[in-house]
Amino acid sequence: MLGLYQPVELFEDKYHNHPVIGNLISRQQGLRVYQAATAFEAITWGNYRATN
């Protein structure tokens, strides 16, 4: 939910030289995006994981 398990370093390493977002990434290193699922998303994701 807090984005603590996001592989931020991998993303930054891959895209730090990108012509459009590279500058933004270098200024915001380590930033994690807040993640929150709706009840519907939680139910459907739980059902998907249970069947696979």
Predicted model as a PDB file, atoms N, CA, C, CB and O in Angstrom, pLDDT in the B-factor column:
MODEL        1                                                                  
ATOM      1  N   MET A   1       0.817  -1.193   0.000  1.00 50.00           N  
ATOM      2  CA  MET A   1       0.000   0.000   0.000  1.00 50.00           C  
ATOM      3  C   MET A   1       0.862   1.260   0.000  1.00 50.00           C  
ATOM      4  CB  MET A   1      -0.930  -0.003   1.199  1.00 50.00           C  
ATOM      5  O   MET A   1       0.511   2.256  -0.632  1.00 50.00           O  
ATOM      6  N   LEU A   2       1.964   1.217   0.692  1.00 53.00           N  
ATOM      7  CA  LEU A   2       2.830   2.384   0.740  1.00 53.00           C  
ATOM      8  C   LEU A   2       3.892   2.378  -0.348  1.00 53.00           C  
ATOM      9  CB  LEU A   2       3.487   2.471   2.082  1.00 53.00           C  
ATOM     10  O   LEU A   2       4.689   3.312  -0.440  1.00 53.00           O  
ATOM     11  N   GLY A   3       3.913   1.353  -1.160  1.00 56.00           N  
ATOM     12  CA  GLY A   3       4.897   1.277  -2.234  1.00 56.00           C  
ATOM     13  C   GLY A   3       6.267   0.859  -1.759  1.00 56.00           C  
ATOM     14  O   GLY A   3       7.260   1.114  -2.440  1.00 56.00           O  
ATOM     15  N   LEU A   4       6.345   0.213  -0.587  1.00 62.00           N  
ATOM     16  CA  LEU A   4       7.643  -0.151  -0.039  1.00 62.00           C  
ATOM     17  C   LEU A   4       8.320  -1.275  -0.798  1.00 62.00           C  
ATOM     18  CB  LEU A   4       7.493  -0.541   1.389  1.00 62.00           C  
ATOM     19  O   LEU A   4       9.538  -1.432  -0.712  1.00 62.00           O  
ATOM     20  N   TYR A   5       7.563  -2.049  -1.532  1.00 71.00           N  
ATOM     21  CA  TYR A   5       8.134  -3.180  -2.260  1.00 71.00           C  
ATOM     22  C   TYR A   5       8.278  -2.892  -3.755  1.00 71.00           C  
ATOM     23  CB  TYR A   5       7.274  -4.416  -2.055  1.00 71.00           C  
ATOM     24  O   TYR A   5       8.469  -3.814  -4.549  1.00 71.00           O  
ATOM     25  N   GLN A   6       8.189  -1.640  -4.135  1.00 76.00           N  
ATOM     26  CA  GLN A   6       8.372  -1.284  -5.536  1.00 76.00           C  
ATOM     27  C   GLN A   6       9.862  -1.321  -5.873  1.00 76.00           C  
ATOM     28  CB  GLN A   6       7.770   0.119  -5.836  1.00 76.00           C  
ATOM     29  O   GLN A   6      10.681  -0.834  -5.094  1.00 76.00           O  
ATOM     30  N   PRO A   7      10.220  -1.888  -7.012  1.00 83.00           N  
ATOM     31  CA  PRO A   7      11.637  -1.932  -7.397  1.00 83.00           C  
ATOM     32  C   PRO A   7      12.080  -0.595  -8.003  1.00 83.00           C  
ATOM     33  CB  PRO A   7      11.886  -3.080  -8.404  1.00 83.00           C  
ATOM     34  O   PRO A   7      12.385  -0.513  -9.193  1.00 83.00           O  
ATOM     35  N   VAL A   8      12.112   0.436  -7.177  1.00 85.00           N  
ATOM     36  CA  VAL A   8      12.400   1.791  -7.642  1.00 85.00           C  
ATOM     37  C   VAL A   8      13.787   1.889  -8.269  1.00 85.00           C  
ATOM     38  CB  VAL A   8      12.282   2.780  -6.489  1.00 85.00           C  
ATOM     39  O   VAL A   8      13.968   2.537  -9.300  1.00 85.00           O  
ATOM     40  N   GLU A   9      14.749   1.250  -7.648  1.00 88.00           N  
ATOM     41  CA  GLU A   9      16.127   1.337  -8.153  1.00 88.00           C  
ATOM     42  C   GLU A   9      16.247   0.759  -9.553  1.00 88.00           C  
ATOM     43  CB  GLU A   9      17.087   0.611  -7.212  1.00 88.00           C  
ATOM     44  O   GLU A   9      16.974   1.302 -10.385  1.00 88.00           O  
ATOM     45  N   LEU A  10      15.549  -0.327  -9.824  1.00 90.00           N  
ATOM     46  CA  LEU A  10      15.584  -0.914 -11.170  1.00 90.00           C  
ATOM     47  C   LEU A  10      15.002   0.047 -12.196  1.00 90.00           C  
ATOM     48  CB  LEU A  10      14.813  -2.245 -11.200  1.00 90.00           C  
ATOM     49  O   LEU A  10      15.556   0.214 -13.283  1.00 90.00           O  
ATOM     50  N   PHE A  11      13.891   0.674 -11.852  1.00 88.00           N  
ATOM     51  CA  PHE A  11      13.263   1.643 -12.747  1.00 88.00           C  
ATOM     52  C   PHE A  11      14.195   2.829 -12.998  1.00 88.00           C  
ATOM     53  CB  PHE A  11      11.926   2.130 -12.159  1.00 88.00           C  
ATOM     54  O   PHE A  11      14.378   3.256 -14.138  1.00 88.00           O  
ATOM     55  N   GLU A  12      14.781   3.353 -11.923  1.00 91.00           N  
ATOM     56  CA  GLU A  12      15.682   4.500 -12.063  1.00 91.00           C  
ATOM     57  C   GLU A  12      16.895   4.147 -12.916  1.00 91.00           C  
ATOM     58  CB  GLU A  12      16.136   4.994 -10.686  1.00 91.00           C  
ATOM     59  O   GLU A  12      17.303   4.937 -13.767  1.00 91.00           O  
ATOM     60  N   ASP A  13      17.472   2.973 -12.697  1.00 92.00           N  
ATOM     61  CA  ASP A  13      18.633   2.558 -13.484  1.00 92.00           C  
ATOM     62  C   ASP A  13      18.296   2.425 -14.962  1.00 92.00           C  
ATOM     63  CB  ASP A  13      19.179   1.239 -12.960  1.00 92.00           C  
ATOM     64  O   ASP A  13      19.095   2.778 -15.829  1.00 92.00           O  
ATOM     65  N   LYS A  14      17.110   1.915 -15.234  1.00 93.00           N  
ATOM     66  CA  LYS A  14      16.727   1.677 -16.625  1.00 93.00           C  
ATOM     67  C   LYS A  14      16.385   2.962 -17.372  1.00 93.00           C  
ATOM     68  CB  LYS A  14      15.549   0.735 -16.677  1.00 93.00           C  
ATOM     69  O   LYS A  14      16.684   3.078 -18.560  1.00 93.00           O  
ATOM     70  N   TYR A  15      15.764   3.924 -16.700  1.00 91.00           N  
ATOM     71  CA  TYR A  15      15.232   5.091 -17.395  1.00 91.00           C  
ATOM     72  C   TYR A  15      15.905   6.418 -17.042  1.00 91.00           C  
ATOM     73  CB  TYR A  15      13.787   5.201 -17.110  1.00 91.00           C  
ATOM     74  O   TYR A  15      15.403   7.468 -17.441  1.00 91.00           O  
ATOM     75  N   HIS A  16      17.007   6.414 -16.319  1.00 91.00           N  
ATOM     76  CA  HIS A  16      17.611   7.689 -15.931  1.00 91.00           C  
ATOM     77  C   HIS A  16      18.137   8.488 -17.126  1.00 91.00           C  
ATOM     78  CB  HIS A  16      18.738   7.441 -14.954  1.00 91.00           C  
ATOM     79  O   HIS A  16      18.292   9.705 -17.025  1.00 91.00           O  
ATOM     80  N   ASN A  17      18.412   7.834 -18.244  1.00 94.00           N  
ATOM     81  CA  ASN A  17      18.869   8.540 -19.452  1.00 94.00           C  
ATOM     82  C   ASN A  17      17.755   8.766 -20.472  1.00 94.00           C  
ATOM     83  CB  ASN A  17      19.991   7.764 -20.107  1.00 94.00           C  
ATOM     84  O   ASN A  17      18.024   9.196 -21.593  1.00 94.00           O  
ATOM     85  N   HIS A  18      16.529   8.488 -20.103  1.00 94.00           N  
ATOM     86  CA  HIS A  18      15.406   8.664 -21.018  1.00 94.00           C  
ATOM     87  C   HIS A  18      15.276  10.147 -21.371  1.00 94.00           C  
ATOM     88  CB  HIS A  18      14.082   8.123 -20.390  1.00 94.00           C  
ATOM     89  O   HIS A  18      15.377  10.997 -20.486  1.00 94.00           O  
ATOM     90  N   PRO A  19      15.052  10.473 -22.652  1.00 95.00           N  
ATOM     91  CA  PRO A  19      15.015  11.878 -23.060  1.00 95.00           C  
ATOM     92  C   PRO A  19      13.839  12.672 -22.487  1.00 95.00           C  
ATOM     93  CB  PRO A  19      14.971  11.955 -24.548  1.00 95.00           C  
ATOM     94  O   PRO A  19      13.932  13.894 -22.370  1.00 95.00           O  
ATOM     95  N   VAL A  20      12.759  12.026 -22.134  1.00 93.00           N  
ATOM     96  CA  VAL A  20      11.595  12.754 -21.630  1.00 93.00           C  
ATOM     97  C   VAL A  20      11.530  12.771 -20.107  1.00 93.00           C  
ATOM     98  CB  VAL A  20      10.328  12.143 -22.184  1.00 93.00           C  
ATOM     99  O   VAL A  20      11.313  13.823 -19.507  1.00 93.00           O  
ATOM    100  N   ILE A  21      11.716  11.615 -19.480  1.00 91.00           N  
ATOM    101  CA  ILE A  21      11.535  11.555 -18.028  1.00 91.00           C  
ATOM    102  C   ILE A  21      12.844  11.423 -17.241  1.00 91.00           C  
ATOM    103  CB  ILE A  21      10.641  10.401 -17.689  1.00 91.00           C  
ATOM    104  O   ILE A  21      12.819  11.376 -16.012  1.00 91.00           O  
ATOM    105  N   GLY A  22      13.962  11.365 -17.922  1.00 93.00           N  
ATOM    106  CA  GLY A  22      15.243  11.188 -17.236  1.00 93.00           C  
ATOM    107  C   GLY A  22      15.556  12.288 -16.240  1.00 93.00           C  
ATOM    108  O   GLY A  22      16.042  12.006 -15.145  1.00 93.00           O  
ATOM    109  N   ASN A  23      15.289  13.528 -16.597  1.00 93.00           N  
ATOM    110  CA  ASN A  23      15.559  14.648 -15.698  1.00 93.00           C  
ATOM    111  C   ASN A  23      14.680  14.578 -14.455  1.00 93.00           C  
ATOM    112  CB  ASN A  23      15.339  15.979 -16.422  1.00 93.00           C  
ATOM    113  O   ASN A  23      15.147  14.829 -13.344  1.00 93.00           O  
ATOM    114  N   LEU A  24      13.429  14.242 -14.639  1.00 91.00           N  
ATOM    115  CA  LEU A  24      12.505  14.104 -13.513  1.00 91.00           C  
ATOM    116  C   LEU A  24      12.959  12.990 -12.572  1.00 91.00           C  
ATOM    117  CB  LEU A  24      11.078  13.822 -14.018  1.00 91.00           C  
ATOM    118  O   LEU A  24      12.920  13.150 -11.352  1.00 91.00           O  
ATOM    119  N   ILE A  25      13.384  11.879 -13.131  1.00 90.00           N  
ATOM    120  CA  ILE A  25      13.842  10.753 -12.317  1.00 90.00           C  
ATOM    121  C   ILE A  25      15.074  11.153 -11.503  1.00 90.00           C  
ATOM    122  CB  ILE A  25      14.159   9.529 -13.210  1.00 90.00           C  
ATOM    123  O   ILE A  25      15.180  10.799 -10.329  1.00 90.00           O  
ATOM    124  N   SER A  26      15.986  11.872 -12.104  1.00 90.00           N  
ATOM    125  CA  SER A  26      17.196  12.259 -11.375  1.00 90.00           C  
ATOM    126  C   SER A  26      16.887  13.241 -10.248  1.00 90.00           C  
ATOM    127  CB  SER A  26      18.213  12.875 -12.332  1.00 90.00           C  
ATOM    128  O   SER A  26      17.588  13.246  -9.236  1.00 90.00           O  
ATOM    129  N   ARG A  27      15.854  14.071 -10.398  1.00 91.00           N  
ATOM    130  CA  ARG A  27      15.471  15.013  -9.344  1.00 91.00           C  
ATOM    131  C   ARG A  27      14.637  14.365  -8.247  1.00 91.00           C  
ATOM    132  CB  ARG A  27      14.703  16.165  -9.941  1.00 91.00           C  
ATOM    133  O   ARG A  27      14.571  14.890  -7.135  1.00 91.00           O  
ATOM    134  N   GLN A  28      13.999  13.233  -8.538  1.00 88.00           N  
ATOM    135  CA  GLN A  28      13.094  12.586  -7.584  1.00 88.00           C  
ATOM    136  C   GLN A  28      13.554  11.173  -7.224  1.00 88.00           C  
ATOM    137  CB  GLN A  28      11.680  12.537  -8.155  1.00 88.00           C  
ATOM    138  O   GLN A  28      12.719  10.285  -7.050  1.00 88.00           O  
ATOM    139  N   GLN A  29      14.840  10.951  -7.112  1.00 87.00           N  
ATOM    140  CA  GLN A  29      15.349   9.607  -6.846  1.00 87.00           C  
ATOM    141  C   GLN A  29      14.780   9.057  -5.539  1.00 87.00           C  
ATOM    142  CB  GLN A  29      16.884   9.618  -6.792  1.00 87.00           C  
ATOM    143  O   GLN A  29      14.695   9.754  -4.528  1.00 87.00           O  
ATOM    144  N   GLY A  30      14.397   7.787  -5.598  1.00 84.00           N  
ATOM    145  CA  GLY A  30      13.866   7.116  -4.422  1.00 84.00           C  
ATOM    146  C   GLY A  30      12.389   7.330  -4.170  1.00 84.00           C  
ATOM    147  O   GLY A  30      11.832   6.762  -3.230  1.00 84.00           O  
ATOM    148  N   LEU A  31      11.745   8.139  -4.993  1.00 80.00           N  
ATOM    149  CA  LEU A  31      10.324   8.411  -4.806  1.00 80.00           C  
ATOM    150  C   LEU A  31       9.517   7.148  -5.052  1.00 80.00           C  
ATOM    151  CB  LEU A  31       9.855   9.540  -5.740  1.00 80.00           C  
ATOM    152  O   LEU A  31       9.722   6.454  -6.048  1.00 80.00           O  
ATOM    153  N   ARG A  32       8.614   6.859  -4.158  1.00 77.00           N  
ATOM    154  CA  ARG A  32       7.722   5.704  -4.303  1.00 77.00           C  
ATOM    155  C   ARG A  32       6.297   6.210  -4.475  1.00 77.00           C  
ATOM    156  CB  ARG A  32       7.827   4.743  -3.069  1.00 77.00           C  
ATOM    157  O   ARG A  32       5.885   7.174  -3.830  1.00 77.00           O  
ATOM    158  N   VAL A  33       5.566   5.560  -5.338  1.00 74.00           N  
ATOM    159  CA  VAL A  33       4.201   5.961  -5.635  1.00 74.00           C  
ATOM    160  C   VAL A  33       3.258   5.259  -4.661  1.00 74.00           C  
ATOM    161  CB  VAL A  33       3.830   5.629  -7.109  1.00 74.00           C  
ATOM    162  O   VAL A  33       3.306   4.039  -4.502  1.00 74.00           O  
ATOM    163  N   TYR A  34       2.411   6.038  -4.019  1.00 73.00           N  
ATOM    164  CA  TYR A  34       1.419   5.487  -3.103  1.00 73.00           C  
ATOM    165  C   TYR A  34       0.490   4.555  -3.866  1.00 73.00           C  
ATOM    166  CB  TYR A  34       0.615   6.616  -2.410  1.00 73.00           C  
ATOM    167  O   TYR A  34       0.034   4.888  -4.960  1.00 73.00           O  
ATOM    168  N   GLN A  35       0.211   3.403  -3.301  1.00 73.00           N  
ATOM    169  CA  GLN A  35      -0.652   2.435  -3.959  1.00 73.00           C  
ATOM    170  C   GLN A  35      -1.827   2.125  -3.047  1.00 73.00           C  
ATOM    171  CB  GLN A  35       0.127   1.144  -4.318  1.00 73.00           C  
ATOM    172  O   GLN A  35      -1.646   1.804  -1.873  1.00 73.00           O  
ATOM    173  N   ALA A  36      -3.020   2.221  -3.587  1.00 74.00           N  
ATOM    174  CA  ALA A  36      -4.217   1.850  -2.832  1.00 74.00           C  
ATOM    175  C   ALA A  36      -5.186   1.175  -3.792  1.00 74.00           C  
ATOM    176  CB  ALA A  36      -4.878   3.100  -2.146  1.00 74.00           C  
ATOM    177  O   ALA A  36      -5.466   1.682  -4.878  1.00 74.00           O  
ATOM    178  N   ALA A  37      -5.681   0.045  -3.378  1.00 73.00           N  
ATOM    179  CA  ALA A  37      -6.627  -0.698  -4.214  1.00 73.00           C  
ATOM    180  C   ALA A  37      -8.040  -0.451  -3.708  1.00 73.00           C  
ATOM    181  CB  ALA A  37      -6.302  -2.221  -4.214  1.00 73.00           C  
ATOM    182  O   ALA A  37      -8.270  -0.278  -2.511  1.00 73.00           O  
ATOM    183  N   THR A  38      -8.963  -0.439  -4.630  1.00 82.00           N  
ATOM    184  CA  THR A  38     -10.368  -0.380  -4.231  1.00 82.00           C  
ATOM    185  C   THR A  38     -10.788  -1.768  -3.773  1.00 82.00           C  
ATOM    186  CB  THR A  38     -11.277   0.126  -5.404  1.00 82.00           C  
ATOM    187  O   THR A  38     -10.086  -2.753  -4.002  1.00 82.00           O  
ATOM    188  N   ALA A  39     -11.941  -1.830  -3.123  1.00 84.00           N  
ATOM    189  CA  ALA A  39     -12.449  -3.128  -2.667  1.00 84.00           C  
ATOM    190  C   ALA A  39     -12.655  -4.063  -3.861  1.00 84.00           C  
ATOM    191  CB  ALA A  39     -13.776  -2.952  -1.883  1.00 84.00           C  
ATOM    192  O   ALA A  39     -12.364  -5.255  -3.768  1.00 84.00           O  
ATOM    193  N   PHE A  40     -13.151  -3.537  -4.971  1.00 85.00           N  
ATOM    194  CA  PHE A  40     -13.364  -4.347  -6.167  1.00 85.00           C  
ATOM    195  C   PHE A  40     -12.048  -4.928  -6.668  1.00 85.00           C  
ATOM    196  CB  PHE A  40     -14.028  -3.514  -7.269  1.00 85.00           C  
ATOM    197  O   PHE A  40     -11.982  -6.113  -6.997  1.00 85.00           O  
ATOM    198  N   GLU A  41     -10.997  -4.109  -6.730  1.00 80.00           N  
ATOM    199  CA  GLU A  41      -9.696  -4.593  -7.183  1.00 80.00           C  
ATOM    200  C   GLU A  41      -9.147  -5.668  -6.256  1.00 80.00           C  
ATOM    201  CB  GLU A  41      -8.709  -3.439  -7.282  1.00 80.00           C  
ATOM    202  O   GLU A  41      -8.573  -6.651  -6.722  1.00 80.00           O  
ATOM    203  N   ALA A  42      -9.317  -5.491  -4.951  1.00 79.00           N  
ATOM    204  CA  ALA A  42      -8.833  -6.480  -3.992  1.00 79.00           C  
ATOM    205  C   ALA A  42      -9.541  -7.817  -4.170  1.00 79.00           C  
ATOM    206  CB  ALA A  42      -9.025  -5.973  -2.566  1.00 79.00           C  
ATOM    207  O   ALA A  42      -8.906  -8.871  -4.131  1.00 79.00           O  
ATOM    208  N   ILE A  43     -10.847  -7.772  -4.365  1.00 84.00           N  
ATOM    209  CA  ILE A  43     -11.618  -9.004  -4.543  1.00 84.00           C  
ATOM    210  C   ILE A  43     -11.232  -9.705  -5.840  1.00 84.00           C  
ATOM    211  CB  ILE A  43     -13.123  -8.702  -4.534  1.00 84.00           C  
ATOM    212  O   ILE A  43     -10.998 -10.914  -5.849  1.00 84.00           O  
ATOM    213  N   THR A  44     -11.164  -8.952  -6.932  1.00 84.00           N  
ATOM    214  CA  THR A  44     -10.839  -9.579  -8.216  1.00 84.00           C  
ATOM    215  C   THR A  44      -9.408 -10.092  -8.220  1.00 84.00           C  
ATOM    216  CB  THR A  44     -11.045  -8.588  -9.369  1.00 84.00           C  
ATOM    217  O   THR A  44      -9.150 -11.157  -8.782  1.00 84.00           O  
ATOM    218  N   TRP A  45      -8.460  -9.369  -7.610  1.00 79.00           N  
ATOM    219  CA  TRP A  45      -7.075  -9.839  -7.554  1.00 79.00           C  
ATOM    220  C   TRP A  45      -6.986 -11.091  -6.693  1.00 79.00           C  
ATOM    221  CB  TRP A  45      -6.142  -8.736  -7.002  1.00 79.00           C  
ATOM    222  O   TRP A  45      -6.252 -12.021  -7.026  1.00 79.00           O  
ATOM    223  N   GLY A  46      -7.719 -11.121  -5.600  1.00 79.00           N  
ATOM    224  CA  GLY A  46      -7.727 -12.310  -4.744  1.00 79.00           C  
ATOM    225  C   GLY A  46      -8.299 -13.512  -5.468  1.00 79.00           C  
ATOM    226  O   GLY A  46      -7.782 -14.621  -5.332  1.00 79.00           O  
ATOM    227  N   ASN A  47      -9.362 -13.307  -6.238  1.00 77.00           N  
ATOM    228  CA  ASN A  47      -9.942 -14.411  -7.007  1.00 77.00           C  
ATOM    229  C   ASN A  47      -8.992 -14.875  -8.100  1.00 77.00           C  
ATOM    230  CB  ASN A  47     -11.279 -13.992  -7.622  1.00 77.00           C  
ATOM    231  O   ASN A  47      -8.888 -16.075  -8.356  1.00 77.00           O  
ATOM    232  N   TYR A  48      -8.307 -13.961  -8.737  1.00 75.00           N  
ATOM    233  CA  TYR A  48      -7.363 -14.314  -9.791  1.00 75.00           C  
ATOM    234  C   TYR A  48      -6.220 -15.154  -9.213  1.00 75.00           C  
ATOM    235  CB  TYR A  48      -6.810 -13.040 -10.474  1.00 75.00           C  
ATOM    236  O   TYR A  48      -5.851 -16.182  -9.783  1.00 75.00           O  
ATOM    237  N   ARG A  49      -5.667 -14.718  -8.093  1.00 72.00           N  
ATOM    238  CA  ARG A  49      -4.548 -15.454  -7.495  1.00 72.00           C  
ATOM    239  C   ARG A  49      -4.989 -16.823  -7.001  1.00 72.00           C  
ATOM    240  CB  ARG A  49      -3.941 -14.656  -6.340  1.00 72.00           C  
ATOM    241  O   ARG A  49      -4.199 -17.767  -7.023  1.00 72.00           O  
ATOM    242  N   ALA A  50      -6.230 -16.947  -6.559  1.00 77.00           N  
ATOM    243  CA  ALA A  50      -6.718 -18.223  -6.052  1.00 77.00           C  
ATOM    244  C   ALA A  50      -6.903 -19.239  -7.173  1.00 77.00           C  
ATOM    245  CB  ALA A  50      -8.029 -18.025  -5.310  1.00 77.00           C  
ATOM    246  O   ALA A  50      -6.808 -20.444  -6.940  1.00 77.00           O  
ATOM    247  N   THR A  51      -7.166 -18.761  -8.389  1.00 78.00           N  
ATOM    248  CA  THR A  51      -7.408 -19.675  -9.511  1.00 78.00           C  
ATOM    249  C   THR A  51      -6.141 -19.954 -10.320  1.00 78.00           C  
ATOM    250  CB  THR A  51      -8.480 -19.100 -10.425  1.00 78.00           C  
ATOM    251  O   THR A  51      -6.153 -20.839 -11.175  1.00 78.00           O  
ATOM    252  N   ASN A  52      -5.078 -19.246 -10.083  1.00 71.00           N  
ATOM    253  CA  ASN A  52      -3.834 -19.440 -10.851  1.00 71.00           C  
ATOM    254  C   ASN A  52      -2.709 -19.904 -10.004  1.00 71.00           C  
ATOM    255  CB  ASN A  52      -3.432 -18.180 -11.536  1.00 71.00           C  
ATOM    256  O   ASN A  52      -1.603 -20.110 -10.504  1.00 71.00           O  
TER     257      ASN A  52                                                      
ENDMDL                                                                          
END                                                                             
